[in-house]
Amino acid sequence: MILEVAILNIKKGLSTDFEKAFSEAKNIISSMKGYISHELKKCVEQEDKYILLVNWETIEDHEVGFRKSNEYQKWKALLHHFYEPFPIVEHYK
């Protein structure tokens, strides 16, 4: 199992809109091959900061199966405009 970790810094004041968009986007990611589970946690100390943790069966399920899919384009359209700066994504085993 691979854990994807992303620190999400959301543009100031857009956290509520981000959370609404994520509630739709989570249905996209959870339908992907190799997806196991995810958690989105809001930072206590910084209002517009989150951590996204996604468990995948393999790194390829995330990097190839998800990121090169049509579904990723929908995910991207829903969420990417909220990030500033764009998050660094890392994988752990």
Backbone as numpy.savetxt, mean C-alpha at the origin, in Angstrom:
# Nx Ny Nz CAx CAy CAz Cx Cy Cz
7.22 -16.74 3.15 6.37 -15.56 3.15 7.27 -14.31 3.15
6.82 -13.29 2.44 7.52 -12.02 2.32 6.65 -10.92 2.90
7.26 -10.04 3.69 6.55 -8.89 4.24 6.99 -7.65 3.48
6.06 -7.00 2.84 6.28 -5.70 2.19 6.01 -4.61 3.22
6.95 -3.66 3.34 6.81 -2.57 4.29 6.94 -1.25 3.55
5.96 -0.37 3.74 6.01 0.95 3.11 5.57 2.00 4.13
6.41 3.01 4.30 6.04 4.17 5.13 5.38 5.17 4.19
4.14 5.53 4.50 3.36 6.40 3.63 3.21 7.78 4.27
3.85 8.76 3.68 3.68 10.16 4.10 2.65 10.78 3.17
1.54 11.16 3.76 0.41 11.70 3.00 0.49 13.22 3.01
0.13 13.82 1.88 0.13 15.29 1.80 -0.73 15.85 2.93
-0.24 16.92 3.51 -0.87 17.52 4.68 -2.37 17.74 4.48
-3.13 17.25 5.45 -4.57 17.47 5.46 -5.38 16.51 4.61
-4.73 15.54 3.95 -5.46 14.64 3.06 -5.65 13.23 3.63
-5.39 13.06 4.91 -5.49 11.73 5.51 -6.88 11.12 5.40
-7.91 11.92 5.63 -9.28 11.39 5.54 -9.58 10.92 4.13
-9.19 11.70 3.14 -9.41 11.31 1.74 -8.59 10.06 1.39
-7.36 10.00 1.91 -6.52 8.83 1.68 -7.18 7.58 2.26
-7.68 7.67 3.48 -8.30 6.52 4.12 -9.53 6.04 3.34
-10.30 6.97 2.80 -11.46 6.59 1.97 -11.00 5.88 0.71
-9.97 6.41 0.06 -9.45 5.78 -1.15 -8.85 4.41 -0.84
-8.17 4.30 0.30 -7.58 3.02 0.67 -8.65 1.97 0.93
-9.79 2.39 1.45 -10.85 1.41 1.71 -11.33 0.76 0.41
-11.20 1.45 -0.70 -11.50 0.87 -2.01 -10.29 0.09 -2.54
-9.11 0.66 -2.38 -7.89 0.05 -2.91 -7.57 -1.28 -2.24
-7.94 -1.45 -0.98 -7.63 -2.71 -0.29 -8.33 -3.89 -0.94
-9.47 -3.65 -1.59 -10.16 -4.73 -2.30 -9.37 -5.18 -3.52
-8.62 -4.26 -4.11 -7.79 -4.58 -5.27 -6.64 -5.48 -4.84
-5.87 -5.03 -3.86 -4.69 -5.79 -3.46 -5.05 -7.15 -2.88
-6.13 -7.20 -2.14 -6.51 -8.47 -1.50 -7.00 -9.52 -2.49
-7.28 -9.10 -3.72 -7.73 -10.06 -4.74 -6.57 -10.64 -5.55
-5.35 -10.19 -5.30 -4.20 -10.58 -6.11 -3.65 -11.94 -5.70
-3.13 -12.65 -6.70 -2.47 -13.94 -6.46 -1.28 -13.71 -5.52
-1.16 -14.56 -4.53 -0.05 -14.49 -3.60 -0.28 -13.59 -2.41
-1.35 -12.80 -2.43 -1.67 -11.93 -1.29 -2.08 -12.80 -0.11
-1.57 -12.48 1.07 -1.95 -13.19 2.29 -2.76 -12.29 3.21
-2.21 -11.11 3.54 -2.91 -10.20 4.45 -2.24 -8.83 4.39
-2.90 -7.85 5.00 -2.30 -6.52 5.09 -2.78 -5.81 6.36
-2.02 -4.81 6.75 -2.39 -3.91 7.84 -1.99 -2.51 7.43
-2.86 -1.57 7.66 -2.55 -0.15 7.49 -2.68 0.48 8.86
-1.59 1.06 9.35 -1.57 1.66 10.69 -1.26 3.14 10.58
-2.01 3.94 11.33 -1.81 5.39 11.37 -0.81 5.73 12.47
0.12 6.58 12.17 1.14 7.01 13.12 0.50 7.83 14.25
0.95 7.59 15.45 0.45 8.32 16.61 1.07 9.71 16.68
2.37 9.80 16.39 3.08 11.07 16.55 2.93 12.04 15.38
2.70 11.51 14.17 2.61 12.37 12.98 1.28 12.12 12.28
0.48 13.16 12.19 -0.91 13.06 11.74 -1.08 12.44 10.35
-0.25 12.79 9.42 -0.44 12.35 8.03 0.57 11.27 7.63
0.85 10.36 8.55 1.82 9.30 8.27 1.22 7.94 8.63
1.49 6.95 7.77 0.98 5.59 7.94 2.10 4.60 7.64
1.89 3.37 8.09 2.73 2.26 7.66 1.80 1.22 7.05
2.21 0.71 5.89 1.47 -0.36 5.23 2.32 -1.61 5.27
1.74 -2.68 5.79 2.39 -3.98 5.88 1.57 -4.96 5.07
2.18 -5.59 4.08 1.47 -6.56 3.25 2.27 -7.86 3.25
1.61 -8.96 3.58 2.22 -10.28 3.50 1.89 -10.90 2.15
2.94 -11.34 1.47 2.84 -12.00 0.18 3.45 -13.40 0.28
3.00 -14.30 -0.55 3.61 -15.63 -0.59 5.06 -15.53 -1.08
5.29 -14.73 -2.14 6.64 -14.56 -2.69 6.85 -13.10 -3.07
8.09 -12.71 -3.21 8.39 -11.34 -3.64 7.90 -11.12 -5.08
7.93 -12.17 -5.89 7.45 -12.07 -7.28 5.96 -11.78 -7.34
5.21 -12.32 -6.38 3.77 -12.02 -6.34 3.53 -10.52 -6.20
4.38 -9.84 -5.45 4.25 -8.39 -5.30 4.86 -7.65 -6.48
6.14 -7.91 -6.73 6.91 -7.13 -7.70 6.47 -7.36 -9.15
6.06 -8.57 -9.49 5.68 -8.89 -10.86 4.17 -9.03 -10.98
3.61 -9.97 -10.20 2.18 -10.25 -10.31 1.29 -9.05 -10.06
1.61 -8.30 -9.00 0.79 -7.13 -8.66 1.22 -5.90 -9.44
2.49 -5.55 -9.35 2.95 -4.28 -9.93 2.86 -4.24 -11.46
2.80 -5.35 -12.12 2.71 -5.35 -13.58 1.30 -5.69 -14.06
0.35 -5.61 -13.15 -1.04 -5.96 -13.48 -1.87 -4.72 -13.81
-3.00 -4.97 -14.47 -3.97 -3.89 -14.71 -4.54 -3.38 -13.39
-4.67 -4.28 -12.41 -5.20 -3.90 -11.11 -4.29 -2.87 -10.43
-2.97 -3.00 -10.64 -2.03 -2.04 -10.06 -2.28 -0.63 -10.61
-2.66 -0.53 -11.86 -2.96 0.78 -12.45 -4.14 1.43 -11.73
-5.11 0.63 -11.32 -6.25 1.14 -10.55 -5.80 1.57 -9.16
-4.96 0.74 -8.53 -4.38 1.04 -7.22 -3.63 2.37 -7.28
-2.80 2.49 -8.30 -1.98 3.68 -8.50 -2.86 4.93 -8.65
-3.91 4.82 -9.46 -4.81 5.97 -9.67 -5.52 6.38 -8.38
-5.85 5.41 -7.55 -6.53 5.70 -6.29 -5.62 6.33 -5.25
-4.35 5.91 -5.19 -3.51 6.25 -4.04 -2.28 7.10 -4.29
-1.63 6.96 -5.43 -0.31 7.56 -5.59 -0.29 9.08 -5.49
-1.37 9.74 -5.81 -1.37 11.21 -5.74 -1.40 11.74 -4.30
-1.61 10.86 -3.31 -1.60 11.29 -1.92 -0.20 11.35 -1.32
0.78 10.67 -1.92 2.09 10.52 -1.29 3.02 11.69 -1.56
3.72 12.10 -0.48 4.75 13.13 -0.62 5.73 13.02 0.54
6.92 12.49 0.29 7.44 11.98 -0.98 6.89 10.59 -1.27
7.23 10.09 -2.46 6.78 8.74 -2.81 7.46 7.74 -1.89
6.73 6.76 -1.39 7.30 5.85 -0.39 8.37 4.91 -0.94
9.30 4.59 -0.05 10.27 3.53 -0.32 9.63 2.25 0.18
9.63 1.23 -0.65 9.06 -0.06 -0.31 10.19 -1.06 -0.13
10.16 -1.78 0.99 11.16 -2.80 1.27 10.47 -4.11 1.57
11.23 -5.19 1.40 10.70 -6.54 1.63 11.54 -7.24 2.70
10.86 -7.99 3.54 11.50 -8.71 4.64 11.03 -10.15 4.65
11.91 -11.04 5.13 11.51 -12.44 5.26 11.70 -12.93 6.68
